[in-house]
Every structure is written in structure tokens, then in C-alpha cells.
Amino acid sequence: MPPRRYDRTWTDIEKMLDLATERRQKWRESFEYAQTTGDRDLMREAARNYKALEGVEKTLKWVLGEEGINHPLS
């Protein structure tokens, strides 16, 4: 197991959640743009990154103890 510092604050985690949410929205916009232009490669990339960031958000919400968030791996 790699060494861990455990020095992140709740504020750090909340900022990361905000950033992940913003980035997910930008990928959604990229997907919608790609749909209008017919750019299938960008659609795939945007969909993949959008879904990945959904997982990041769920995990961070779980770490923060947000109500209604089940274990991120379930």
C-alpha cells in the first residue's frame, strides 16, 4: 500500500467536487455540440468523460457523507 498523508481538508474535497461538476457540464456541452455537428469521435470522448466524472462526483459526495448517496462501487 502506498503511503497516505490524510491531509486533505473537507474544503479541499468540496472544491474538487465543484470542479468535477463544472467539468462534467462542459463535457455534456461538448457532447451536445458534437451531436449537432455529427462528430462521432467527440461524442464518444465526451460521453466517456461525462460518465467518468459522474463517478468522481458520486465518490466525493460519498466521502463527504451526503445523504442519499450509496456506496460508489454499488
C-alpha positions, -999 to +999 in steps of 0.1 A: +000+000+000+014+034-009+019+058+020-010+082+025-008+117+042-045+122+051-040+160+049-070+169+026-095+192+043-132+190+038-130+223+019-104+207-005-128+179-012-158+202-017-137+223-041-128+192-060-164+182-062-173+216-076-146+213-102-157+178-112-193+191-116-181+220-138-160+197-159-189+172-163-211+201-175-185+211-201-183+176-214-221+175-217-220+207-237-192+192-259-214+161-264-244+182-274-222+203-298-208+171-313-243+158-319-252+189-339-220+187-360-221+149-364-186+145-348-189+109-336-153+108-322-160+138-300-194+123-290-176+092-277-149+111-259-174+135-243-197+106-232-168+087-217-155+116-198-190+127-187-197+092-172-163+091-156-169+124-139-203+112-127-184+085-108-160+111-094-189+132-082-206+102-066-174+092-048-167+126-035-203+130-023-200+097-006-167+108+011-185+139+023-213+119+037-240+133+016-274+118+023-289+095-003-255+086-019-250+048-019-215+032-019-198+044-051-190+008-062-226-004-059 
